[in-house]
């Protein structure tokens, strides 16, 4: 965002004016933050109208929230909050994602834990995290964490839809 981007420019431009003996580590910007400066700008420019990113602290691009308000499908009319924490070792390791809104979903527990192979650092089948992954890969009924929701979807899609809408009424408005 602008605040961190301005800080990056200021830090890069002010290196020569630093007093001798000043600690370099106190003024260094991590590789993660340099990557995130570009990636956050791209993310914000390309988010669909159904999504909105927010940054509680504009100087901490590694911690943000994403509000998703689907306009079609099972989750239409709901508003779901996700919390994203990007570790220092990014982009070699995946971001940590947690759903803050109670939801009936095969890949999300009712307490917000998300289990997707793409959010794993390593996976036997090669589907784990890679720097080329995107948020669109989050919907995957073949890798369920909430087995009851996955079986419910397979057993009775209409009743699944009704339960999703009931959760939306109670938790996602």
C-alpha positions in Angstrom: 0.0 0.0 0.0 1.0 3.6 -0.2 2.4 3.9 3.3 4.8 0.9 3.0 5.7 1.8 -0.6 6.6 5.3 0.5 8.7 3.9 3.4 10.5 1.6 0.9 11.3 4.5 -1.4 12.4 6.7 1.6 14.6 3.9 3.0 16.2 3.2 -0.4 16.8 6.9 -1.1 18.1 7.7 2.4 20.8 5.1 2.7 23.6 7.5 1.9 22.4 10.1 4.3 22.5 7.7 7.3 25.0 8.5 10.0 27.9 6.2 10.2 27.5 3.5 12.7 23.7 3.5 12.4 22.2 0.0 12.5 21.5 -1.3 9.0 19.1 -3.9 10.4 16.9 -1.3 11.9 16.2 0.2 8.5 16.1 -2.9 6.3 12.9 -3.9 4.6 12.4 -7.7 4.4 12.2 -9.5 1.0 8.7 -10.5 2.0 7.6 -6.8 2.4 9.3 -5.9 -0.9 7.3 -8.7 -2.7 4.1 -7.8 -0.9 4.4 -4.1 -2.0 4.0 -5.2 -5.6 1.6 -8.2 -5.0 -0.8 -6.2 -2.8 -1.0 -3.5 -5.5 -1.8 -6.1 -8.1 -4.2 -7.9 -5.8 -6.2 -4.7 -5.1 -6.2 -3.8 -8.8 -7.5 -7.2 -9.8 -9.9 -8.2 -7.0 -13.4 -8.9 -8.3 -16.2 -6.6 -7.1 -17.3 -9.3 -4.7 -14.0 -9.1 -2.7 -12.4 -6.3 -0.7 -9.1 -6.3 1.1 -8.5 -4.3 4.2 -5.3 -3.6 6.1 -5.7 -2.9 9.9 -2.2 -1.4 9.8 -1.1 -0.1 6.4 2.6 -0.6 7.4 2.0 -4.3 7.8 1.1 -5.7 4.4 1.7 -9.2 5.8 -1.4 -9.1 7.9 -4.7 -8.3 6.2 -8.3 -9.3 5.8 -10.3 -10.3 2.8 -14.1 -9.9 2.7 -15.8 -12.1 0.2 -19.5 -11.5 -0.8 -20.4 -14.0 -3.5 -23.0 -12.9 -6.0 -23.8 -16.4 -7.2 -23.7 -20.0 -6.1 -24.4 -21.6 -2.7 -22.8 -18.7 -0.8 -24.6 -15.9 -2.6 -25.7 -13.1 -0.3 -23.3 -14.0 2.4 -20.3 -11.9 3.6 -17.3 -13.9 4.7 -14.2 -12.5 6.4 -10.8 -14.2 5.9 -7.7 -13.3 7.8 -4.4 -13.7 5.9 -1.0 -13.7 7.6 2.0 -13.9 5.3 5.1 -15.4 7.1 8.5 -13.9 6.8 9.7 -16.8 4.6 7.1 -16.0 1.9 7.0 -16.8 -1.0 8.8 -20.1 -0.2 6.0 -20.9 2.3 2.3 -20.4 1.9 0.3 -17.7 3.7 -1.8 -18.7 6.7 -5.5 -18.3 6.0 -8.3 -18.4 8.5 -12.0 -17.9 8.0 -13.4 -15.5 10.7 -17.0 -16.1 9.7 -18.8 -19.3 10.7 -19.6 -21.2 7.5 -20.8 -24.6 6.3 -18.2 -25.6 3.8 -16.3 -28.8 3.1 -12.8 -27.2 3.4 -13.5 -25.0 6.4 -14.3 -26.1 9.9 -17.0 -24.2 11.8 -14.1 -22.7 13.9 -12.4 -21.2 10.8 -9.6 -23.7 10.1 -8.9 -24.2 6.4 -7.5 -27.3 5.0 -6.5 -27.2 1.4 -3.6 -29.0 -0.1 -2.5 -25.8 -1.8 -2.0 -24.2 1.7 0.4 -26.9 2.7 4.1 -26.3 2.4 4.7 -29.8 1.2 2.4 -32.5 -0.2 3.1 -35.9 -1.5 1.0 -35.4 -4.6 2.7 -32.2 -5.7 -0.4 -30.1 -5.2 1.0 -28.1 -2.2 2.0 -24.5 -2.1 3.8 -23.0 -5.1 4.4 -19.3 -5.7 2.1 -19.5 -8.7 -1.0 -20.3 -6.6 -3.9 -17.9 -6.4 -7.0 -17.4 -4.2 -9.2 -18.8 -6.9 -7.9 -22.3 -6.0 -9.6 -22.2 -2.6 -12.8 -24.0 -3.5 -12.1 -27.7 -3.6 -14.7 -30.3 -2.6 -12.2 -33.1 -3.2 -10.0 -32.3 -0.2 -12.5 -31.9 2.7 -11.7 -31.0 6.2 -15.3 -30.8 7.2 -16.3 -34.3 6.1 -19.9 -33.8 7.2 -20.3 -30.8 4.9 -18.6 -32.7 2.0 -20.8 -35.7 2.5 -23.9 -33.5 2.9 -23.1 -31.9 -0.5 -22.7 -35.2 -2.2 -25.8 -36.7 -0.6 -28.3 -33.8 -1.0 -27.3 -30.7 -2.8 -30.6 -28.9 -2.2 -30.5 -29.6 1.5 -26.8 -28.5 1.5 -27.8 -25.2 -0.1 -30.5 -24.7 2.5 -28.1 -25.3 5.4 -25.6 -22.9 3.8 -28.3 -20.2 3.5 -29.3 -20.9 7.2 -25.6 -20.3 8.2 -25.5 -17.1 6.1 -28.7 -15.8 7.9 -27.2 -16.4 11.3 -23.4 -15.7 10.8 -22.6 -14.0 7.5 -24.6 -10.9 7.2 
